[in-house]
Amino acid sequence: MLQIKTPDIYISEPGAIEFLGSYVSEYGKQALIIWSKTAREVTKEAVTESLESQSIELTEYLFEGYPTLEKAGELAELAKENDITVFIAIGGGKVMDVTKAAGDLANIPVVSVPTIAATCAAWAALSVLYTDEGNFDQFWRNNHSPKAVIADTNILAGAPSRYLRAGIVDTLAKWYETTVSYDSKILDFSYINSINTARLAFEFLKEYGTVVIKNAEENIIDEYTVKTVDAIIFLAGNVGSYVGEKAFSGFAHPFYHSSRIIKETRDTLHGELVAFGLIMQAILERKSEAEIAEIVSRFQELKVAFTLEEIGISEQTEEKLQIISDRIYELFGGIRILADYEDERALIEAAYQADGYVKKYGREGAYANG
C-alpha cells in the first residue's frame, strides 16, 4: 500500500513570513502560536502584523525543553479549551515536532514557520518525541503533514550558519541512507521516487552547499539560498512523504536517536551527530578507505567532520559507546546493515574507526558546539 503525506502549500522566498496571515486564515480565525524564545524574538513583529491584518486572534505558548507526548497532549487540551482552529509552529525541530503531535491529537491543522533550516521537520508527517530528560522516546506518526509550510529565506539564512550546515548534512544523509540496500530490481514506486529525490538533493548540495553557507555568512541571499532551503525542507521532506512496502535501512539516524541517551551529546545538533553516523555507516558497509576519505572531506568542507570528543563522547568513551550500541540494537535491530554483524562490538569499533578517519582526513578540532 502506498501512503502519501505532504503539505498542501509550500512557499519559500525572502519575506515569505509577510504572507503568513493569508495562509493561516484558510483554517479559521483562532490561532495558537507555539514558538521558542529565539524564534519569538526574531519573528514576533512580522508575525503579529501579518496575522492581525487578517483579524486572526492569537494565543501564545512559549515552548521550552524537549518535545514529549505529555506536552503535546497539554497543548492539544489548551487548544480545545480556547476553541483554537489552527496551530502555528514557529522555530526549530523541537517546536515543529511537539506542535505536529498536538495537532494530530486535537485534530487541528498546523502551519509551520521554520526559523532554522537544520532538518525537514517543518514538512514531515512525523514527530520525534523525547523524554523530559532528552532521551529519544518514540516516533509519533501523524495523520497529516503541516497544512502549510512558510519558509522565509531571509530568516533561515540569517540564523547562525551552524544550523544550515547541519541541515545540509541531514539532507545528504537522505541519499546515503536510502541507498544502503538499494536494489534496482525492486518495483516499488515510492522507494524509487525517494531514491531519485534524495539524489536530486544530494547532487545540488554537493555542488552548491558550501557556496551558500559562505554567502549566508556574508548576508548574501540569492536563488541558490532559496534552492538550498528547498533541498533541506521540500526535497528531504518528500523523501519520507511517500511510504510503500520497502523500508529504508540507513544507520546514521538510528545512531543519532540512540546517542541522545548520553547527556553530553545533547548540545550537538541533529545533523552533526548524523554526520558522524554516516561515517560509521560507510565503515559498516565496508566501503574503501578512499570512499570514506571522500565523505570525511566533504563533511570537512561543511565544518561538520567531528571527532568522538567533539560530539560529546569523550570521558568513559568505551562505556558510552557500549550504551549507544546496545540502544541501537534495542530500538533499531531490524535495520539491514546490522544483519552482517553478530553483536554490538562491531559498532563500537566502527565508532573508533570513524574517529580515526576524521582525525586523519578532517580537521582535528572542528567545532561541534561553536
C-alpha positions in Angstrom: 0.0 0.0 0.0 1.2 3.5 -0.9 0.7 6.4 1.5 1.4 10.0 0.6 1.5 12.7 3.2 2.6 16.2 2.1 1.7 19.8 2.9 -1.0 21.5 0.8 1.1 24.6 0.5 4.9 25.2 0.5 6.3 28.7 0.0 9.9 29.6 0.2 11.3 33.1 -0.7 12.7 36.1 1.0 9.9 37.8 3.1 7.6 34.9 2.9 6.5 35.4 6.5 4.6 38.5 5.4 2.0 36.1 3.8 1.5 34.0 6.9 -1.8 35.6 7.8 -3.4 34.9 4.5 -2.5 31.2 4.6 -3.4 30.8 8.3 -6.8 32.4 7.7 -7.7 29.5 5.5 -8.0 27.4 8.7 -10.0 29.8 10.8 -9.5 32.9 13.0 -8.4 31.4 16.3 -4.6 30.6 16.2 -2.4 29.1 18.9 1.3 30.1 18.2 3.9 27.7 19.7 7.3 29.2 19.4 10.7 29.1 21.1 12.2 32.2 22.8 14.6 32.9 20.0 12.0 32.4 17.3 9.7 34.8 19.1 12.3 37.4 19.2 13.1 37.1 15.5 9.6 36.9 14.1 7.1 38.4 16.6 6.7 41.8 14.9 6.2 40.4 11.4 4.0 37.5 12.6 1.8 39.8 14.7 1.4 42.3 11.9 0.6 39.6 9.3 -2.0 37.8 11.5 -3.7 40.9 12.7 -4.1 42.1 9.1 -6.4 39.0 8.7 -8.2 39.6 12.0 -6.8 36.4 13.5 -6.9 36.2 17.3 -3.7 35.0 18.8 -2.9 32.8 21.8 0.8 32.3 22.5 2.7 29.4 24.1 6.4 29.7 24.7 7.9 26.3 24.3 11.0 25.1 26.3 12.6 21.8 26.8 12.0 18.7 24.7 9.0 17.6 22.7 7.3 15.0 24.7 4.0 13.2 24.3 2.8 14.7 27.6 3.5 18.3 26.3 1.8 17.5 23.0 -1.3 16.4 25.0 -1.2 19.5 27.1 -1.1 21.7 24.0 -4.0 19.7 22.5 -6.1 20.3 25.6 -5.1 24.0 25.6 -6.2 24.3 22.0 -9.6 22.7 22.7 -10.2 24.9 25.8 -9.6 28.1 23.7 -11.5 27.0 20.6 -8.3 27.1 18.6 -8.8 26.4 14.8 -5.2 26.3 13.8 -1.8 25.7 15.3 1.2 27.8 14.2 4.7 26.3 14.9 7.5 28.8 14.7 11.0 27.7 15.5 13.2 24.7 15.0 12.7 20.9 15.0 11.6 20.6 18.7 8.8 23.2 18.2 7.8 21.6 15.0 7.6 18.1 16.4 5.6 18.9 19.5 3.2 21.1 17.6 2.6 18.5 14.9 1.8 15.9 17.6 -0.5 18.3 19.4 -2.3 19.0 16.1 -2.6 15.3 15.5 -4.1 14.6 19.0 -6.5 17.5 18.7 -7.3 17.0 15.0 -6.4 20.7 14.4 -4.4 21.8 11.3 -0.8 23.0 11.7 1.0 25.7 9.8 4.8 25.6 10.2 7.2 28.5 10.0 10.8 27.2 10.4 13.3 29.7 11.6 16.3 27.4 11.1 17.0 25.1 8.1 18.5 22.3 10.2 16.1 19.5 9.3 13.0 18.8 7.3 10.8 18.8 10.4 8.7 21.6 9.1 7.4 19.3 6.4 7.4 15.8 7.7 4.3 14.0 8.9 6.4 12.6 11.7 7.1 13.9 15.2 10.3 12.7 17.0 9.4 12.7 20.7 11.7 12.6 23.7 11.6 12.2 27.4 11.8 15.2 29.7 15.5 14.5 30.1 16.2 14.5 26.4 16.3 10.8 25.6 14.7 9.6 22.4 11.2 8.2 23.2 9.3 7.3 20.1 8.3 8.2 16.6 4.8 9.7 16.5 3.4 9.1 13.0 1.0 12.0 12.5 -2.1 11.5 10.2 -1.1 14.6 8.2 1.8 16.8 7.4 1.5 20.5 8.3 -1.1 22.1 6.0 1.3 24.9 5.0 5.0 25.5 5.3 6.1 29.1 5.2 9.9 29.2 4.7 11.2 32.7 4.8 14.7 32.5 3.4 15.7 35.8 4.9 15.1 34.3 8.4 16.6 30.9 7.6 19.8 32.3 6.0 20.1 34.9 8.8 20.3 32.2 11.5 23.7 31.0 12.7 25.4 29.1 9.9 25.9 26.1 12.1 22.2 25.2 11.6 22.4 25.5 7.8 25.5 23.3 7.8 23.7 20.7 9.9 20.6 20.8 7.6 22.7 20.3 4.5 24.3 17.2 6.1 21.0 15.9 7.3 19.8 16.2 3.7 22.9 14.5 2.2 22.1 11.7 4.6 18.8 11.0 2.8 20.9 9.8 -0.2 23.5 7.9 1.8 20.8 6.1 3.9 18.2 5.4 1.3 20.8 3.7 -0.9 22.2 1.3 1.8 20.2 -1.6 0.5 19.3 -0.3 -3.0 18.1 -2.9 -5.4 17.3 -1.8 -8.9 15.0 -4.8 -9.3 12.6 -3.7 -6.7 9.4 -2.4 -8.3 8.2 0.0 -5.6 7.4 3.4 -7.0 7.5 5.1 -3.6 11.0 3.8 -3.0 12.2 4.7 -6.5 10.7 8.2 -6.0 12.5 8.6 -2.7 15.8 7.4 -4.2 15.6 9.9 -7.1 14.5 12.8 -4.9 17.4 12.1 -2.5 19.8 12.0 -5.4 18.5 15.4 -6.7 19.0 17.0 -3.3 22.5 15.3 -2.9 23.8 16.5 -6.3 22.6 20.1 -5.8 24.0 20.4 -2.2 27.3 18.7 -3.2 27.8 21.4 -5.8 26.4 24.5 -4.1 26.2 23.8 -0.4 29.5 25.3 0.7 28.9 28.4 -1.5 25.5 29.0 0.0 26.9 28.8 3.5 29.7 31.3 2.7 27.1 33.6 1.2 24.8 33.3 4.2 27.7 34.2 6.5 28.2 37.4 4.4 24.4 38.1 4.4 24.1 37.3 0.7 20.8 35.7 -0.2 20.3 34.6 -3.8 18.5 31.9 -5.8 20.9 29.2 -4.6 20.0 30.1 -1.0 16.3 29.5 -1.8 17.1 26.3 -3.6 19.2 25.1 -0.6 16.3 25.7 1.7 14.1 23.8 -0.8 16.5 20.9 -0.8 16.6 20.7 3.1 12.8 21.1 3.6 11.0 20.3 0.4 13.2 17.6 -1.2 14.3 15.9 2.0 10.7 16.1 3.3 9.5 14.4 0.2 11.9 11.5 0.6 9.8 10.5 3.6 6.4 11.6 2.3 5.9 8.5 0.1 5.7 5.4 2.2 5.5 2.0 0.4 6.5 -1.6 1.2 10.2 -1.0 1.0 11.8 0.1 4.3 14.9 2.2 4.5 17.9 0.7 6.2 20.3 3.6 7.0 22.4 3.7 10.1 23.1 7.4 10.7 19.7 8.3 12.1 19.5 5.3 14.4 22.9 6.4 15.7 21.6 9.9 16.2 18.4 8.7 18.1 20.4 6.2 20.2 23.2 8.6 21.1 20.8 11.0 22.8 20.8 8.7 25.8 24.3 10.2 26.5 23.7 13.6 28.1 26.9 15.1 26.8 25.7 14.7 23.1 22.6 16.9 23.6 24.4 20.1 22.7 25.4 18.6 19.4 22.9 19.3 16.6 20.9 16.6 14.8 22.9 16.9 11.6 26.2 16.9 13.4 25.5 13.6 15.0 24.1 12.3 11.7 27.4 13.2 10.0 29.4 11.0 12.4 26.8 8.3 12.0 27.2 8.4 8.2 31.0 7.9 8.6 30.2 4.9 10.8 27.7 3.6 8.2 30.3 3.8 5.5 32.7 1.7 7.6 29.9 -0.8 8.4 29.2 -1.0 4.7 32.9 -1.9 4.2 33.5 0.9 1.9 37.1 1.5 0.8 39.3 4.0 2.7 39.2 6.2 -0.4 35.4 6.3 -0.3 35.4 7.1 3.4 38.0 9.8 3.0 35.8 11.4 0.3 32.9 11.5 2.7 35.0 12.9 5.6 36.5 15.5 3.2 33.0 16.6 2.1 31.9 17.0 5.7 35.1 18.9 6.5 34.2 21.4 3.8 30.9 21.9 5.6 32.8 22.0 9.0 30.8 19.1 10.3 33.6 16.5 10.5 33.7 15.8 14.2 35.6 13.5 16.5 34.0 11.5 19.2 35.1 14.1 21.7 33.6 16.9 19.7 30.2 15.2 19.6 30.2 14.7 23.4 31.6 11.2 23.7 35.0 11.5 25.5 35.3 10.5 29.1 34.4 6.9 29.7 34.2 6.5 25.9 34.1 2.7 25.8 31.2 2.6 28.3 29.3 5.3 26.5 29.7 3.6 23.1 28.5 0.3 24.6 25.4 2.1 25.9 24.7 3.6 22.5 25.4 0.4 20.6 23.0 -1.6 23.0 20.3 1.0 22.4 20.8 0.8 18.6 20.2 -2.9 18.7 17.3 -2.5 21.1 15.5 0.2 19.1 16.6 -0.4 15.5 17.9 -4.0 15.5 16.0 -4.8 12.3 17.9 -2.4 10.0 19.6 -4.2 7.2 23.1 -3.1 7.9 23.2 -4.8 11.3 22.4 -8.2 9.8 26.0 -8.6 8.8 27.3 -8.3 12.3 26.9 -10.6 15.3 26.9 -8.1 18.1 27.5 -4.5 19.3 31.3 -4.8 19.3 31.3 -4.0 15.5 29.5 -0.7 16.2 32.0 0.3 18.9 34.9 -0.5 16.6 33.2 1.5 13.8 32.9 4.5 16.1 36.6 4.3 16.9 37.5 4.0 13.3 35.2 6.9 12.3 37.0 9.0 14.9 40.3 8.0 13.4 39.3 8.8 9.9 38.1 12.3 11.0 41.5 12.9 12.6 43.3 11.7 9.5 41.2 13.3 6.7 39.3 16.0 8.5 40.3 19.0 10.5 41.0 18.0 14.1 39.5 20.4 16.5 36.5 21.3 14.3 33.7 22.8 16.4 30.6 20.9 17.3 29.4 23.4 19.7 30.7 26.7 18.2 
